[in-house]
Amino acid sequence: WKGLIALIREAGLNQLQAGSVAGFLDRQNKPPAGRCTSGPVFTEHRLAALFPALQTAQVKQIEKRDSVLTSKQQIERLLRPGSSYFNLNPFEVLQIDPEATDDELKKRFRALSILVHPDKNQDDQVRSQKAFEAVDKAYKLLLEPEQRKRALDVIHAGQEYVEHYVKEKKKQLKKDGKSLDMEEDDPEMFKQAVYKQTMKLFAELEIKRKEREAKDMHERKRAREEEIETAEKAKRDREWQKNFEETRDGRVDSWRTFQAKGKKSKEKKNRSFLKPPKVKMEQRE
């Protein structure tokens, strides 16, 4: 079993796990009681049935390896091209299982925040500060039950989408008389498909959020402009009314003066009209 153990360890299992699997295989190879056999009874089918478990263990081992990246590697991961969308998934930022407990979440945050903290990365403080902010934001988001549930809902939706896709694809393959083998049958490939779909869903939600935010901002701006215009119009109306009140007496006096002048002018004109003509003296010869 040494060769098999080495092979299993290459799949990502440690010595204890590999020994346990080897023990399982050994038990499977034991012939039934009362039966003599010169060769193992462990079939290829049984071995193949064990491969998914080995592949799952390999995936977990890779995750464990990635979770202990160096400070520089973690900063690079958190600031890699497209990080604005990669980091929308808080579980991805913290590299922690979505089903992790609160204690596990807290421990993971502490470990990761120490790695990327600017004080620990004096030679790269600007980038480390951005990485630290991404970690801190993800952690605070997951501390809020509602936000955490929303993130979990997106992850579950991504998994359900891939599962539905695989199911429908196999139906079509069977209908066409083709092999039902799909790359998603490999746990690692399935995991990658779920990861991609989940990231896509997070990105779509973020785009919609930004669109709503832009729309709300536009509405607030329009409402504010209308409010300012209404206030300015009211101010102009008040100023006009004030000027009207202040000049009322002057207008009345002007009108009275105008009327008085008009009356005097009319009387003078009438007197001129009724003035008798001059008598011309007759001259005698």
VEXLUM-399512 format. One line per field, with one value per residue (C-alpha): residue number from 1; residue in three letters; x, y, z. Coordinates in Angstrom, 1 decimal, always signed. Last residue first. Layout:
BEGIN
seq = [NUM/...]
type = [ala/...]
X = [X/...]
Y = [Y/...]
Z = [Z/...]
***
This chain:
BEGIN
seq = [285/284/283/282/281/280/279/278/277/276/275/274/273/272/271/270/269/268/267/266/265/264/263/262/261/260/259/258/257/256/255/254/253/252/251/250/249/248/247/246/245/244/243/242/241/240/239/238/237/236/235/234/233/232/231/230/229/228/227/226/225/224/223/222/221/220/219/218/217/216/215/214/213/212/211/210/209/208/207/206/205/204/203/202/201/200/199/198/197/196/195/194/193/192/191/190/189/188/187/186/185/184/183/182/181/180/179/178/177/176/175/174/173/172/171/170/169/168/167/166/165/164/163/162/161/160/159/158/157/156/155/154/153/152/151/150/149/148/147/146/145/144/143/142/141/140/139/138/137/136/135/134/133/132/131/130/129/128/127/126/125/124/123/122/121/120/119/118/117/116/115/114/113/112/111/110/109/108/107/106/105/104/103/102/101/100/99/98/97/96/95/94/93/92/91/90/89/88/87/86/85/84/83/82/81/80/79/78/77/76/75/74/73/72/71/70/69/68/67/66/65/64/63/62/61/60/59/58/57/56/55/54/53/52/51/50/49/48/47/46/45/44/43/42/41/40/39/38/37/36/35/34/33/32/31/30/29/28/27/26/25/24/23/22/21/20/19/18/17/16/15/14/13/12/11/10/9/8/7/6/5/4/3/2/1]
type = [glu/arg/gln/glu/met/lys/val/lys/pro/pro/lys/leu/phe/ser/arg/asn/lys/lys/glu/lys/ser/lys/lys/gly/lys/ala/gln/phe/thr/arg/trp/ser/asp/val/arg/gly/asp/arg/thr/glu/glu/phe/asn/lys/gln/trp/glu/arg/asp/arg/lys/ala/lys/glu/ala/thr/glu/ile/glu/glu/glu/arg/ala/arg/lys/arg/glu/his/met/asp/lys/ala/glu/arg/glu/lys/arg/lys/ile/glu/leu/glu/ala/phe/leu/lys/met/thr/gln/lys/tyr/val/ala/gln/lys/phe/met/glu/pro/asp/asp/glu/glu/met/asp/leu/ser/lys/gly/asp/lys/lys/leu/gln/lys/lys/lys/glu/lys/val/tyr/his/glu/val/tyr/glu/gln/gly/ala/his/ile/val/asp/leu/ala/arg/lys/arg/gln/glu/pro/glu/leu/leu/leu/lys/tyr/ala/lys/asp/val/ala/glu/phe/ala/lys/gln/ser/arg/val/gln/asp/asp/gln/asn/lys/asp/pro/his/val/leu/ile/ser/leu/ala/arg/phe/arg/lys/lys/leu/glu/asp/asp/thr/ala/glu/pro/asp/ile/gln/leu/val/glu/phe/pro/asn/leu/asn/phe/tyr/ser/ser/gly/pro/arg/leu/leu/arg/glu/ile/gln/gln/lys/ser/thr/leu/val/ser/asp/arg/lys/glu/ile/gln/lys/val/gln/ala/thr/gln/leu/ala/pro/phe/leu/ala/ala/leu/arg/his/glu/thr/phe/val/pro/gly/ser/thr/cys/arg/gly/ala/pro/pro/lys/asn/gln/arg/asp/leu/phe/gly/ala/val/ser/gly/ala/gln/leu/gln/asn/leu/gly/ala/glu/arg/ile/leu/ala/ile/leu/gly/lys/trp]
X = [-63.5/-64.5/-62.6/-64.4/-62.8/-62.2/-63.5/-61.3/-62.9/-64.5/-62.4/-64.5/-61.9/-59.0/-61.0/-61.6/-57.9/-57.0/-59.6/-58.2/-54.6/-55.6/-57.4/-54.5/-52.1/-54.2/-54.6/-50.9/-50.2/-52.7/-51.1/-47.7/-48.9/-50.5/-47.3/-45.1/-47.4/-47.3/-43.5/-42.8/-45.7/-44.7/-41.1/-42.0/-44.3/-41.6/-39.1/-41.5/-42.2/-38.5/-37.9/-40.7/-39.2/-35.8/-37.3/-39.2/-36.0/-34.0/-36.6/-36.7/-33.0/-33.0/-35.7/-33.6/-30.4/-32.3/-33.7/-30.3/-28.8/-31.5/-30.8/-27.1/-27.7/-30.1/-27.5/-24.8/-26.9/-27.8/-24.0/-23.3/-26.0/-24.7/-21.1/-22.3/-24.1/-21.1/-18.9/-21.3/-21.3/-17.6/-17.2/-19.9/-18.2/-14.8/-16.4/-17.8/-14.4/-12.9/-15.6/-15.1/-18.6/-18.5/-16.3/-19.3/-19.8/-23.3/-22.0/-24.3/-27.6/-29.1/-31.7/-29.1/-27.0/-30.0/-30.9/-27.2/-27.3/-30.5/-29.0/-25.6/-27.4/-29.6/-26.6/-24.8/-27.7/-28.2/-24.6/-24.8/-28.1/-26.5/-23.6/-26.0/-28.2/-25.1/-24.2/-27.7/-27.7/-24.4/-25.8/-28.9/-26.9/-24.4/-21.0/-20.5/-20.3/-17.9/-15.5/-15.7/-15.1/-12.1/-10.5/-11.0/-9.7/-6.6/-5.9/-6.2/-3.8/-1.4/-1.3/-0.4/+1.9/+4.2/+7.6/+6.2/+4.2/+3.5/+2.3/+0.2/-1.8/-1.9/-0.8/-2.4/-5.7/-5.6/-5.0/-7.5/-10.2/-9.7/-10.1/-13.3/-14.8/-13.9/-15.6/-18.6/-19.0/-18.0/-20.8/-19.6/-16.2/-13.4/-11.0/-11.5/-12.0/-13.8/-16.2/-16.9/-17.9/-17.7/-13.9/-13.7/-15.6/-13.3/-10.5/-10.6/-6.9/-5.3/-5.6/-6.7/-4.5/-1.5/-1.9/-2.3/+0.9/+2.9/+1.7/+2.4/-0.3/-1.7/-5.3/-4.1/-2.6/-5.8/-7.9/-5.6/-6.0/-9.7/-9.7/-7.5/-9.8/-12.7/-10.6/-9.9/-13.6/-14.5/-11.9/-13.4/-16.1/-13.3/-11.6/-14.9/-15.4/-11.8/-12.6/-11.2/-11.3/-7.5/-5.9/-5.2/-8.7/-10.1/-13.7/-14.8/-15.4/-15.6/-12.3/-10.5/-9.9/-12.5/-10.8/-7.5/-9.1/-10.5/-7.1/-5.5/-8.1/-7.2/-3.5/-3.9/-5.8/-3.1/-0.3/-1.9/-4.3/-3.8/-4.2/-0.4/-1.1/-3.3/-0.6/+1.9/-0.6/-1.1/+2.6/+3.0/+0.0]
Y = [+160.6/+158.4/+155.4/+152.5/+151.1/+147.3/+145.5/+142.6/+139.2/+137.7/+135.0/+131.8/+129.5/+130.8/+130.0/+126.5/+125.9/+127.2/+124.8/+121.9/+122.6/+122.9/+119.5/+117.8/+119.1/+117.8/+114.4/+114.1/+115.2/+112.6/+109.9/+110.8/+110.8/+107.4/+106.0/+107.3/+105.8/+102.4/+102.4/+100.3/+97.9/+97.2/+96.8/+94.3/+92.4/+92.2/+91.0/+88.4/+87.1/+87.0/+85.0/+82.6/+82.1/+81.4/+78.9/+77.1/+77.0/+75.6/+72.9/+72.0/+71.7/+69.6/+67.3/+66.9/+66.2/+63.7/+62.0/+61.8/+60.4/+57.8/+56.8/+56.6/+54.5/+52.2/+51.8/+51.1/+48.5/+46.9/+46.7/+45.2/+42.6/+41.6/+41.4/+39.2/+36.9/+36.6/+35.8/+33.1/+31.7/+31.6/+30.0/+27.5/+26.5/+26.3/+24.0/+21.8/+21.6/+20.6/+18.1/+16.4/+15.7/+19.3/+18.1/+16.2/+12.5/+11.6/+10.0/+10.6/+9.1/+12.5/+12.2/+11.1/+14.2/+16.4/+15.0/+15.4/+19.1/+19.6/+18.2/+19.9/+23.3/+22.8/+22.0/+25.0/+27.3/+25.8/+26.5/+30.1/+30.6/+29.1/+31.6/+34.5/+33.5/+33.2/+36.8/+38.0/+36.1/+37.7/+41.1/+40.5/+39.0/+41.9/+40.5/+39.3/+42.9/+43.8/+41.0/+41.9/+45.6/+44.8/+42.5/+45.0/+47.8/+45.7/+45.2/+48.9/+49.6/+47.0/+48.7/+52.1/+50.7/+48.6/+48.8/+49.1/+45.9/+44.8/+48.2/+48.4/+45.3/+42.6/+39.6/+40.9/+41.3/+37.8/+36.2/+38.4/+37.9/+34.1/+33.9/+36.0/+33.9/+30.7/+32.0/+33.1/+29.6/+28.8/+27.7/+30.1/+28.5/+31.0/+32.7/+36.1/+37.9/+34.9/+34.8/+38.5/+38.0/+41.4/+41.1/+39.4/+42.4/+45.2/+42.7/+42.6/+42.8/+41.5/+43.7/+41.1/+38.3/+40.6/+41.7/+38.0/+37.1/+39.9/+38.9/+35.2/+32.8/+30.6/+30.4/+29.4/+26.1/+25.4/+26.0/+23.7/+21.0/+21.4/+20.9/+17.8/+16.3/+16.8/+15.0/+12.1/+11.9/+11.9/+9.2/+6.6/+5.4/+4.8/+2.4/+0.5/+0.2/-0.9/-3.8/-4.8/-8.6/-8.9/-12.1/-15.6/-16.2/-18.4/-17.9/-18.9/-15.3/-12.9/-11.8/-8.8/-6.2/-3.8/-3.8/-2.9/-0.1/+1.3/+1.0/+2.8/+5.6/+5.9/+5.8/+8.6/+10.7/+10.1/+10.9/+14.0/+14.1/+16.3/+14.0/+13.5/+11.9/+9.4/+8.4/+8.1/+5.9/+3.8/+3.2/+2.4/+0.0]
Z = [-41.0/-38.1/-36.7/-35.0/-31.9/-32.0/-29.0/-27.8/-27.9/-24.7/-22.8/-22.7/-24.4/-22.3/-19.2/-20.4/-21.1/-17.6/-16.1/-18.1/-17.1/-13.5/-13.6/-15.4/-12.9/-10.0/-11.7/-12.1/-8.6/-7.4/-9.5/-8.3/-4.7/-5.1/-6.8/-4.0/-1.4/-3.2/-3.6/-0.5/-1.0/-4.6/-3.6/-0.9/-3.3/-5.9/-3.3/-2.0/-5.5/-6.3/-3.1/-4.0/-7.4/-5.9/-3.4/-6.2/-8.4/-5.5/-4.8/-8.4/-8.5/-5.4/-6.9/-10.0/-8.0/-5.8/-8.9/-10.5/-7.3/-7.1/-10.7/-10.1/-7.0/-8.8/-11.6/-9.0/-7.3/-10.7/-11.5/-8.0/-8.4/-11.8/-10.4/-7.4/-9.9/-12.1/-9.2/-8.2/-11.7/-11.8/-8.4/-9.2/-12.4/-10.5/-7.9/-10.6/-12.2/-8.8/-8.1/-11.5/-12.9/-14.1/-17.0/-18.3/-19.0/-20.1/-23.3/-26.3/-27.3/-28.2/-25.4/-23.0/-23.9/-23.5/-20.1/-19.1/-20.1/-18.1/-14.9/-15.4/-15.9/-12.9/-10.7/-12.0/-11.3/-7.8/-7.0/-8.1/-6.2/-3.1/-3.3/-3.9/-1.0/+1.2/+0.4/+1.2/+4.4/+5.4/+4.7/+6.8/+9.7/+9.8/+10.9/+7.4/+6.1/+8.8/+7.8/+4.1/+4.7/+7.0/+4.4/+1.6/+3.8/+4.6/+0.9/+0.2/+3.2/+1.9/-1.5/+0.0/+2.7/+0.4/+2.0/+5.5/+5.1/+8.7/+9.8/+6.6/+7.7/+5.1/+7.2/+10.4/+8.7/+7.4/+10.8/+12.6/+10.0/+10.0/+13.8/+13.7/+10.9/+12.7/+15.9/+13.9/+12.4/+8.9/+6.5/+3.7/+4.0/+4.4/+2.0/+3.7/+0.3/-1.2/+1.8/+1.3/-2.4/-3.9/-3.8/-7.2/-8.7/-7.6/-7.7/-11.5/-11.9/-8.6/-5.5/-3.0/-4.4/-4.7/-1.1/+0.0/-1.9/-0.3/+3.2/+2.6/+1.6/+4.4/+3.1/-0.4/+1.1/+3.0/-0.2/-2.1/+0.6/+0.5/-3.3/-2.9/-0.3/-2.8/-5.4/-3.1/-2.2/-5.9/-6.5/-4.1/-6.6/-9.1/-6.6/-6.1/-9.9/-10.4/-8.1/-4.7/-4.8/-4.4/-5.7/-4.6/-3.2/-0.6/+0.6/+4.1/+5.2/+2.3/+0.8/+2.2/-0.5/+0.9/+4.3/+2.6/+0.7/+3.9/+5.5/+2.5/+3.0/+6.7/+5.9/+3.4/+5.9/+8.6/+6.1/+4.7/+1.8/-1.3/-4.3/-4.2/-0.7/-2.4/-4.8/-2.0/-0.1/-3.1/-3.5/+0.1/+0.0]
***
